[in-house]
Amino acid sequence: MAVRSAGDARRRSRVPTASVRYEDESVREILFSQVRLADFAGSIPWRRVRSVHGQAHYSGSYACATTGEHVLYESRLELARLLLADFDPAVRGIFAQPCRLAARVGDRVRRHVPDFLLVMRSGTVRVVNVKPAERLADPEIARALAWPGELVEGHGWEYEIWSGADRVMLENVRFLAAYRRPGVVPEAAVERAWQEIADGDQLAIAERRLAGERPVHEARPAVMALLWSGRLTTDLSCPLSGESVLRRCA
């Protein structure tokens, strides 16, 4: 049964609210001015994502290293933004479709479900909407995305409309994501690589040193795991290669 904290008068006036759905299927409606990060503990995505044969969009769930759980997405573009959030060491929490916003905008009551809510290690909260760049030229879509931004930023949170990233960088991150889960590469191998890789090593040189008498490719997973974790970095705007320069960050 839905649980609502707002009365009929508030619903008529539509003071800005956020409705959050929880694991027990209850729904809590909160004055947006009173929303806190703690209100999302135990929440679930506002919509249920289903895959149907022949559907135009691409939806699913992503095994997220940051949260240790599956996070829903409703398009390939959303999946790309989710992947980058998972790769970003500044992000410590990710909620998909965190709530439904409602507010009176002009003479209309508008409702909107953001795509993601990101919790940063700095304590900042960022609300993200994902939309293809070509659709942002549509005035109606621009208006639909503008008022949530004003609401969110007025609350002291960050607001982002994301339309894509550099193709090469995204492909590099997709490749590294294969090494994101703990245990995919033995921890001992990762730590040995961390001890032996010097700041400024080229990738090929580091792999040869780590491999010793083994085939070079056997040393690669440990280096990739360090790159995914952010302990090592390199220029991801260029395709990963043996000439990629590794930098130590921790």
N, C-alpha and C positions, 0 to 999 in steps of 0.2 A: 504494500500500500504506500502511495506517495505521501511524504511528510512535507508540509509547506509551512513556513514561518511567516509568510506575508498574508495580510488580510485582504478582503475584497476592495477596500478603498485604495490600498497601495497598488493592487493590480489594475485598477481603473486609471490611476494617475500615471502608472508605470515609471516610478522612480527607478533608476537603473538597478537591475538585479542580475545575479548569476545563479543559475540552477545547476546543481551538481548531483550526479547520479552515483550511488554507492553499490558495493558488492551485494548487499541484500535487496537491491532493486528499489530502495527508497530514493526519493529525490528531495533535496533540501534547497529551498530558494532563499538566497542571502542578499541583503542590500549590498550592492557592489562596493560602496564606500566602506563596508565592514569586512570584505573578503580578505582572508589571510591564507598564506600558503598551507597552514595546518588544515584548512577546510578541504583540501584535496587528498588528505590521507585516507586510504581505503576506497578511493573513488574509482570508477570505471569509465571508459569512453561514453560520451553522450549517445552516439548512434552505434547500432550493431552493424558490423561490416560483414556482408555476405558476398560470396563469389557465385555468380550465376553464368552458365554457359551462354556465350554470345554478348555479355555485357560490354559496354563501350569503354569503361574505365578498368583500371588494374588495381585490385585491392588485395590485402593480405596482412600478415603479421611478421614482424622482424624480431629476431632474437637479439635483444639489445644487451651489449656488454656493460653499459653504464648502470642500468637498472637491474640486470640479472633476470629480466622478464621479457615477455613478448609485447611489442608495441605495435598498435594497428596503424595502417596507412591506407589511403583510398586512391592513390595514383602513383605512377612511377616518379613523378616530380616530388610528391610527398616522401616517397621512399628515399630519394636522393637527399632531401633536407634532413631526414631522420638519420641517415648514414653519417652525414657530416656532424650532426649533433653528437652522435655516439663517439665519433672520432675526436671531438673537441675536448681536451682535458679540462677546460674551464666549465664544462657542463657536468652537473652531478645528479640531475633528475630530469626525467622526460615524461610528460603526460600527453597522450593523444586525445583530441576532442575533450578538453578538460571540463567544459561547462557549456551551457547555453546562455548567452547574454541577451538581455531584453531592455529596451529603453525607448522612450518617446523621442523621436527625431522629427522635428517639424510637427506636422499634423498626423504623423503615423507612428504606430508602435512597431518597432523593428526588432527582429531576433537574429542572432548570429551564433554559430558554433565555430570557435577558432580551431585551427588544425592541430597546433601543439602549444604546450606551455613548457618552457625550459627553465630549470632552476640552476643558477650559476653558483659556482663555489664561492664567489664574492658575496652571495646573499641576494643578488639581483634576480628578479623574475622577468622573463621575456615571453610575451605572447606572440606566436608566429602564425601568419596566414600564408599559404602557398598558392600561387596562382601563375599560370603561364603569362609571359610578358605580353603576348599579343592580346590577351583578354583584358589587360589593365587599361587598354585604350578605350574600352567600352565605358561610357559615363556612368551607366547604372552600376556596373561592377565597382568602379572607382568609388562611388558614393557608398556602396554596401561595405566596402573595406575601410572607409574613412572614419565613420562614427565609432566603430570599435577601437580604432587607434586613439581617438581623442579620449574615449572613456578610460582605456588602459593607461595612457600616459598621464592623465589627470590623477590616476591612482598612485602614481609614482613607480609604475612598472615600465618596462621597455616594450616597444611594439615593432614588429618586423613584417614586411611583406616581401616574400622571397620568390624569385622567379627563375632561379638556376645559378649554376656556378661554372667556372672554367672547365671545359670538357676533359682536358688532360688531368687536371687536379682531381676531378671526381673519379676518373678511371683509376688513378693511383690509389685513392682511398678505398674504392671497391676491391681492388686487389689486396690491399693490406687487411681488409675486413675479414678475410679468410683466417687470419691469425688472431682474431679478437677474443676468442673464448679461452678462459683459463684451462690449462690442461691440454690444449691442442699441441703446444710445444712444451716438452718437459721443463719444469722450472729450473732444474739444474743446468740445462743447456742454455737457457736464457741468461742466467746469472754468469755463466762462464763467458758468454759472448759479451756481456756488459763489462766484465773485468778486462777483456782482451782488446776491445775496440777502442782506438784512440781518437780523440777529437780531430776531425779533418781527414780521417781515412776515406779513401774512395771505397765504394761498396765492394768492388771486385777484389781489392787488396784485403779488406777485412774478411771476406768470405774465404779467400785462400789461406789466410793465417789461421782462421778458426778450423778449417777443414783438416789441416795437417796432411796426413796421408789418405784421408777419405776423399770421395768425390766432392767437388765444391758444392754441388747442389744440396748436399746433406747439411751444410752449415747455414743455408739460406733461411730456413724457418725461424731460427732464433733471432736473426737480424730483423726480419720482418715483424716479429712479435714486439721487439723493442721500438720499432718505428710506429707501430700501431699504438703502443702504450704512451708514446710521447717522451720516453726516456732518450731516444735518439730522434733527430729530425733531419730532414733533407729538403731540398727544393722540389716540392710536388707540382710546381707549375711546368716542370719538364718531365718527360717520361722517365720512370725509374730505369736505371741502367747501371752497368759496372762503373761508370764514371760519376755516378751520384756521390756527392760529398756528404759524409755523415757528421753530425754535430751532437755532442753530448749535452743533455739538458737537465740531468738530475744527479 
